[in-house]
Amino acid sequence: MKIDILKIKLSELETFVQSKTFKQFEVAPISMLRVQSYKNNPHGLPDDVVLYAGLIENRLVAFRTLFAGLVQTENRTQRFGWCSGNWVHPDFRRKGFSEQLLSEAFIDWNGKLMFTNYAPNSEKLYFKTGKFSVVHQFQGFRGYLFPKTTKLISFATKNWFTKFVFSIIDSLIFAFTLVRTWFYRSGSDADISFEVLTLPDAACYDSLSSNPVRYSFNRGETELRWIFKFPWITENNPIEAERYPFSLYANDFKYYSVKVFDKNELAGFFIFSVRGGHLKTLFFNLPGRFDQAVAGFLKQFSINQKIEVVTVYNSGVARQLFSQKFPFLRAKKYGQKIYSSFEIKNQQNHHFQDGDGDVIFT
């Protein structure tokens, strides 16, 4: 079955979301926050096709969104499209609609697409096309500190009885973990100290510009300022959240930027987010010799803030967390992959960040 495909360029996006066509869709194919983010993307161009809408008799049955990124390959910079946001109406799944939209995007972006932060079914779709291969595999860590079964087990909230039972279980887990944390000692280095900010300050950006490390996706001061100025998640529940099928609203979503000092000298910084009790590291501009200190900081922060789950993709910090798993109740290896439809040469000479792709936004 074929669908009619509506393509919206970056230069047309803001007008499109105000149109009668957009407002008549049962499901919104893009949020207003993402519109502003895409519009202000420092790597976006007016003719970039950033939204593909699949229609049957003017009914939206599928959509796909993309935003422009840069990647280092050999000694040059390559523009490409990050795949972010792929949806098909439940009544029209397994009909090839998502693949049709992807094929159009592949043509419009000259065969230069990448994706990460995927659901299992989306990964299978990309595999099926035969166009994508892995360019990086994160060897990360996921630890459970104050976990809630009502979030981790699907049937825990099935009815009032299961909610009651699992809420008691959660209370017992919380009490048990709390007692365990009383015995945790970070063993921190007296020469190393931390300063917690909401967003990176001028000193952070200065350290970033003076760092000779090459990041694969060219995320420097310009990109970070764009990301933080135009977020995808809001703590104010918008009306459109009912229509948009992806991340848009969270009652607690915060970024943290942590400056690391060695004998009172700024050594670098790292960034993480906390959303709904889940801590995720996103960006590191810090020498590897501080991995142990960062791991200790994350543990202590998680204890103080009663964090439920901690996810770290940075391999050095992850190794430190695995070497000393206490006080986590459970720890496991965790890490997604970054896929590309085109060859990335000399990627071994570049560094990948935990928040690459759209991870840092969500």
N, C-alpha and C positions, 0 to 999 in steps of 0.2 A: 504493500500500500504506500502510495506517495502522498506527501503533504506539501502544502504551499509554504514556502519559506520566506519570511519577512526578515530582511537584513537592515540593521540600524548601525550607522557609522557613529563614531565618537562625536562628530560635529552635529549630528542630528539627535543625539540621545536626550538632551534636556528638553527639546521641543516634543519629542515622542512621548515622554512620560507625562506630558500635560495634555496629550491628545485624547480625543474621544475613543479612539481605538484602544489605547492603553487602559483607560478607565473602565472600559466594558469587559476587560478580561476578568474571569473569575479568580485567577491566580496572577499575582504580579511577577513578571519575569525579572525584575530588578528592583532593589530598594532605592529610595531617594538618597540614602547615605552612600550607597555604592555609586550612584550617578555622580555625586559630587567628587567622590574619590577618583573615579575613572576620568572625569573631566579635568581634574588637576594633576593627573599622573604626569610626572616630568618626562616620561618616555613615550607618552601617547601622541599620536598624530591624528589630524582631523579625519583622514580617510580610513582609519582603522575600523574594521567591522567588529564591534564589541558585544553585539546582541543578535542572536539568531532565534527567531520565534517560529515554531512549527504550527501551522493552522490547518484545521479541517472545517470548511464552511464557516470561516472567520472565528472558530473556537480555538483558543490556545490549548494545544495538547502536549507541547514540548518546548523547551527553550534551553539555550546554552549561552553563557556569557564568558568573555575573555578580557584580559587587560594586558597592556604591553609591558615587557620587561627587557633587560639587557643581560647578556651572558658573555663571559670571556672565553674565546676559543682561539687557540694559538696566541698570536699577538694582536688580535683584533677584537672588536666588540660587535656582537651580533644581536640585532633586534628580533624579538619573537613574541608569541602570544601565550600567556599563562591561561590555561583552561581553569575556570573557576565558576562553578554553578551550572549543574547539568540536571535537568528535571524533566520527567515524563509523567503525564497524568496516569494514575493507577489503572484506568480503564483502557489505556492504549499502550501498555508496556509489552515488551517482547514482539514488537512489530517493526523494529529497525529504525524508528524515528530518531532516536538519539544518535545512531550511527550516520544517518543522513545529514543531520546538522553538523556532526563532526567532520564529515567529508567536505562540506561547504567551507567550514572554517579552515581546513587543511589547504584548500585551494586559495582562499582569500589571504591567508597568512604565508603564502609561498612555501608551504611544507614545513614551517618553523613553529612548532607547538611544543609546550611542555606542561606537565601536571604533577602534582603531589597532593597530600592532604585529601586522599580519596576514600570513598566507601568501597567495600569489596566488590559490589556489582559494577561500579564504575571502572574499577581496575580491569575486570573481565572484559568489559566493552572495549577498552583501549587495546588490550591484548588481542582481541578478536580482529582488529583492523590490520594487525601485522606491521603497523607503522612506527611503533614506539619500542624503545629499549631503555634499560636502566642506566643512568649515568652516575647515580650515587645511592648507596644504601646506608641509612643511619643505623649505628649500633648504639642504641639508647637504653634508657632505664625508666621503668615505671614502678613507683613505690606507693603502697597504700598505708596511710598513717591513721587517719580517723575516717575510714570508709563508711559509706551508708549503703546498706543492702537495698534500700528502697530505690537507689539509683542504679545499682549494679545488677540487680536481678529483676527481670522484666515482670514476673508474676507477683512480685512483692507488693504491688499496689493494685492487684486485680480486684479486690473487694475490701470491705471494711475489716473483715477478719484477718486477711493477710497483712493489711496495713498495720493493724494492731500488733500482730505477732512480730512482724519485722521491725516495727518501731521499738519494741522491747529489746529485740536482738541488737539493734543499733545503739541503744542506750548502754547495754552491757559492753559492747565493743568499745564505745567511747570511754567508759569508766576504766576498762582494762588497759587501753592505750594510754590514758592519762596517767595511770600509775606507772606504766613503763617509762614514760617520758621523764618522770622524776629522777630516774637513774641515768639519764643521758648527760654526758659531758662532752662538749665539742673539742676540747683539747686544742683550742685556737692558738695560733702564733701571736705573741704579744706585739710583734712588729707590724702585723697586718691589721688594718682597721677598715671599716665600711661606712659609707654614707648613703642613705636611702633617699632617692628622689622619685618624683612621679615620672618626669621626663628627663632625658639627657640635657645637661646644661652646656654652656660654652666650653668649659674645660673638657667635657666628654668629647665634644665634637673636635676640639683641638687635638686631643689624643688620637682620635680616629684618623684625622688627616695626616698626622705624623707617623702613623703606623705603616710599615712597609708591606704588611700582609695583604695579599690580593684575594678579595672575595669574589667568588664565581659570578654572583649576580649584581655586582657593582652597587651594593647598597651602602651608601655613605651618608653624609649629613643631609644632602638634598632629599634623598629617598626617605630617610627616617623622619625628617620634618613633615614630609608629605603624608606619610602613614599616620603619624600622630595627630596631624591637623584635620585629616579627613578619615575618621574611623568608620568601621562598618557596624560596630555594635554600640547601642545606646542603652543607658540605664533608665531612660524615660520611655515607657511602653507606648509606641506609636500605633495609631489605628491600622496602618498598613501591615503591621506584624501579623494580622489575621490572614492576609492575602499572600504574604511572601513565605515560601517554603524553606528558606535557609536562615542562618544566623542573622539576627537583627536586634533582638532585645535580650538583655540579661539584667536581673535586679542587682547583681554585683559583678562588675567587670572593671578591673583596674590594671594599668601598666605600672611597673616598678623599674626604675633605673638605679643600679647600685654602683657607686664609685668605689674602687678598691685602692687603698693606700698601703704602700710599703715604706715604713719609717717616715710617715707623713708626706711621702711623695706619691702623686697620682700614678698608679701603674696601669690603669685602664678601667673599663666598666663592663657591665653586662645588663641585659634587659630580660624581664620575665613578666608574665601576666597571671592574674588570678581571676578565674571565672567560675562561679558556682562551686567553690571549694576545690577547684582543680588548678594547680600551679603548673605552668608550662614555661620553660626557658625558651628564649626567642633569638637572642643575639649576644655574641661575646666579642669584645675587643680587649683581650687580656692574654698575657703569656701563659703557657701551660703550667708553669711552676706554681700557679695559684689555684690549680684545680682542687686540691685538697681543702684549701681555705674556703673556696666557693661552695664545695659540697657541705662543709660544716655550717656555713651561713644558711644555705637552703634548708638544712635540717632544723636549725634553731628557729628560723622564720616560720617554718611549717608547724612546729610545735606551738609557737606563740600564737599563731593565727588559726590553729586547729584545722589545718589543711587536710582535705580528704585524700587527694591523689596528687602525686608529683610526677611529671614527665620531663625527662631531660634527654635530648638527642646528642648533645655535645659529648663526644666519645671519652675525652679526658675526664670530665666531671662525672660521667656515668661510671667509669671504672672506679673512681674513688667511692662512689655511693655503693657499688657492688662489693667493694672490699670491706666496707663497714656498713652493713645493712641496718643495724640497730639505729633508731627505734622503730623502723617500719615493720608493720605486721607481716607484710608480704612484698617481695620485689621480683620483678621479671624483666627479661630482655624485651625491649620494645623499640621499634623504629620503622618508619615508612621509607619508601623509596622516592627518588625523583626520576621521572621518565622524560625522555625527549624523542621527538620524531626526526631529529637531525643529529649529526655527529658533533660531539663536543670534544675537541682535541686538547690534550695536555691538562685534563681536569685534575690530575693528580697534583699539579702545581698550584691549585687554587683551594680555597677553603669554603666549605658549605656551612650555612648557618641554620640553626634549629628552626627559625621562622621563615625560611625561604618560601617563595610562592605566596599563597594567600594565608599561610599559617599564622603569620604575625598579626593579621587583621582579626582573627576569630578566636 
